[in-house]
Structure formats: C-alpha cells, structure tokens
Amino acid sequence: MTHDALLKIIPEYIDQLLRLIAGPRQFFNGRDLNDKKILVQSLLFLFNSAILGFVLKTPFPEDSEGYWSTAMVTVILYTPTAVVLGCLVFCCFRLFGGKGTLPGHVVIFSYFAGVSALFFAMVSLVAKGIIKVKMPGEFALYQEYMNLLFSNSDMLEQERFKALAESQEMLFSMLVLGVGFILISGWLLVAWRAFGDWNNTTRMRTNAALILFLIIGYGVSTVLGLAQFAAGITLF
C-alpha cells in the first residue's frame, strides 16, 4: 500500500466512524447495501477497527511473546465471524417478515462490530491504565484476576487477590468497564433499528428479531468462544 493510499484511508475511516457513532441509522440512508463495493468497505472498516483495537492493547499485552502473530490471526477471523452473525441476523428477520437481502445484513453488522471492537479496546485501555499507573506492581495479578473473573473461577477467593480486589483502583477500573459496557449496549440498541429500516419491519418485529438473535447468538458465541480458547486467540 502506497503512502498516498494510506493517507486516504485514515480520514475515510475516521469520517465513517464519527458518522456511525452520531447516527447509526442515518449512516445507511440512501445506500444500496446490496452493492459489492459497500460490502467490501464494511469488511475493511471492521478489519481496520480490529487492527486499531490491537494497537491500543500494545501498552498492556497479556503475552508480549508472539503478540502480533496472534493478533493478526484474530483480526483475520473477525471477517468470517461477522459474516456468520450477519447471516444469523438475516435469518431472524426473515422469521418476522423481514424483506432485506442477505448482503445488507452483513454490511450493517460489520460496521456495528467495527465500532464495538474499537470502543471496547478503548475502554479496556483506560481500565488497565488505571491499574498500571496506580498499582504497577499488581498489574500482572490484575491480568490474571480479570481472566479468572470472566471464567467464573473459584480461584478468585485466593488470598493473593484480596488486596487488589479491595482496592479503590480496582473499583475504578471495574466502574470504567461497567459504564463502557452500558454505553456501547445502549448505542447498539439504538443502532439495531438500522436492521429494521433495511427489512422494512415495525418496531415490535424489529425488537422481536433482536431478542431471537440474542438467544441464538448466545449459543453461537459460546461455541465460537470455545473454539477461540482452544486456538489460543481472543476475538471477543
């Protein structure tokens, strides 16, 4: 990729990102989501968001050895995952009378996944930064604690985690993660209506499709998560 091409991609990416955040439904107005060019653009947006997300993680890599090789494998897997989940959204809307074609669902989902991946990376950066700056000696323990926290392990009760778990820094870090999760979840709930616009469905049918997607998507995500764990990567 030439220097001029790179300079062109950066402002285009930022422009798309800001317009998506400001108005996720308006972002797709007047676009032919069946256009192959737009499909490629959406997947490129997701790809760039995933790369940027891993760049934001570089100050606090969990495993510095082989970090980028693992990161690139993970980034590449974002595309097929977005396609699979986009297809799932398509199936859910079809059950509730949706008229939108499959490519448009993949386009919308890819853009939303890109925003989510970047946002969660930024939130994680801030949360980890609090511990790294305020409790540098406990940072390695923090990494282990968070991994165990999301796996519901009984090892969290170990005495070595007590000082960290009861610290104000840990409280602030968890608060940042919690607020971040609420914000992106709220944005996604609003953004989901873009699928309703594409399918020309009522708000009730759009919400019903969302509920069905969350139920089935949980099972799909669990399977994908187990596959990721077995492969030693972290996609979500």
Secondary structure, DSSP 8 states (H G I E B T S, - for coil): --HHHHHHHHHHHHHHHHHHHH-TTGGGTT--TT-HHHHHHHHHHHHHHHHHHHHHHTTS-S--TTHHHHHHHHHHHHHHHHHHHHHHHHHHHHHTT----HHHHHHHHHHHHHHHHHHHHHHHHHHHHHHHHH-GGGHHHHHHHHHHHTTT-GGGGSGGGHHHHTSHHHHHHHHHHHHHHHHHHHHHHHHTHHHHHHHT--HHHHHHHHHHHHHHHHHHHHHHHHHHHHHT----
